[in-house]
């Protein structure tokens, strides 16, 4: 399922084991490897970029100073917040609102199950986004739709949301920062690596 970034402490300290955040392959690609800002923004030094890039699982794991990692992620958090309107975003079904109203979260158009091509990193998404049939469906659906928070297809109501990269990653980054603070207080170093 791809790589995930692992943040772990040098010792098996229960407080740190229980609070180590899960960071998936999307986080690894966009944040740890810096693809979100690699071409247009230069807010991290070369040393910080090298420090941020996680070690590969085959390399011998090196302990790093959690204070430095914390400072880098504080910079990243500030950058994501300041640039949230200029960075890629996602349009997706708002599952929380759908569940609150007990609405079906599967997207159907004319009885055909569909998905939203709503990630502006990969698809042409501006005020409009594309909805396509799932590959397993026999009927072809290709529909361009204007973004609205509430939308109807036939009698089915759907709530949508637009999520910035700041909104998408801020909780994980706060978890990393808090993890680093705990490691600093406990006077231990951390591992920052990726594994399959």
Buried (B, 14 or more C-beta within 10 A) or exposed (E): EEBBBBBBBBEEBEEBEEBBBEBEBBBBBBBBBBEBBEEEEEEBEEEBBEBBBBBEEEEEBEEBBBEBBBBBBBBBBEBBEEBBEEBBBBBBBBEEBBEEEEBEEEBBBEEBBBBBBBBBBEBEBEEEBBBBBEEEBEEEBEEEBEBEEEBEBEEEEBBBBBBBBBBBBBEBBEBBBEBBEBBBEEEBBBBBBBEE
